[in-house]
Amino acid sequence: MTESQIRRALAAKGLRLKKAPSRHWTRAEYGPGYMVTDERNIVVLGCGQREFDATLADVAALLRA
């Protein structure tokens, strides 16, 4: 699935896909990519050890579950 397809599928379930802020060598604290939140801004996926630690494959697996 592409990022836009995943965004649409999440929106249909009332969820939102957030992408990590752009990286800079001075901002190493951001994870590899994505975080899923609900309508109350509660993190559903992508905040285990650090923010934005989910990949698109992780998010697609969440949609299949």
C-alpha positions as CSV (number, residue, x, y, z in Angstrom):
1,M,0.0,0.0,0.0
2,T,1.1,3.5,-0.7
3,E,1.2,6.2,2.0
4,S,-1.9,7.9,0.5
5,Q,-3.8,4.7,0.5
6,I,-2.9,4.0,4.1
7,R,-3.9,7.6,5.0
8,R,-7.4,7.1,3.4
9,A,-7.9,3.7,5.1
10,L,-6.9,5.1,8.5
11,A,-9.2,8.1,8.0
12,A,-12.1,5.8,7.3
13,K,-11.5,4.2,10.7
14,G,-11.2,7.6,12.5
15,L,-7.4,7.5,12.7
16,R,-4.6,9.8,11.5
17,L,-1.2,9.1,10.1
18,K,1.5,11.5,11.3
19,K,4.9,11.6,9.6
20,A,8.1,12.4,11.4
21,P,9.3,16.0,11.1
22,S,12.0,16.5,8.5
23,R,15.4,15.3,9.7
24,H,18.4,17.4,10.4
25,W,21.8,16.2,11.7
26,T,21.2,18.2,14.9
27,R,17.8,16.5,15.5
28,A,18.7,12.8,15.8
29,E,15.9,12.1,18.3
30,Y,13.2,11.4,15.8
31,G,12.4,7.8,14.8
32,P,12.3,6.3,11.4
33,G,8.9,7.5,10.2
34,Y,5.3,7.3,11.3
35,M,2.9,7.5,14.2
36,V,-0.9,6.7,14.2
37,T,-3.2,8.7,16.4
38,D,-6.9,8.7,17.0
39,E,-9.4,11.6,17.0
40,R,-8.4,12.6,20.5
41,N,-4.7,12.6,19.6
42,I,-4.0,9.5,21.6
43,V,-1.2,7.4,20.0
44,V,-2.3,4.0,18.7
45,L,0.9,3.0,17.0
46,G,4.4,4.3,16.6
47,C,5.5,5.5,20.0
48,G,7.2,2.5,21.7
49,Q,10.7,3.7,22.7
50,R,10.6,7.0,20.7
51,E,8.1,9.0,18.7
52,F,7.6,8.1,15.1
53,D,9.1,4.6,15.4
54,A,6.6,2.8,13.1
55,T,7.2,2.0,9.5
56,L,4.5,2.0,6.7
57,A,4.6,-1.8,6.9
58,D,3.7,-1.6,10.6
59,V,0.8,0.7,9.8
60,A,-0.4,-1.6,7.0
61,A,-0.3,-4.5,9.5
62,L,-2.4,-2.5,11.9
63,L,-5.0,-2.0,9.1
64,R,-5.1,-5.7,8.4
65,A,-5.6,-6.6,12.1
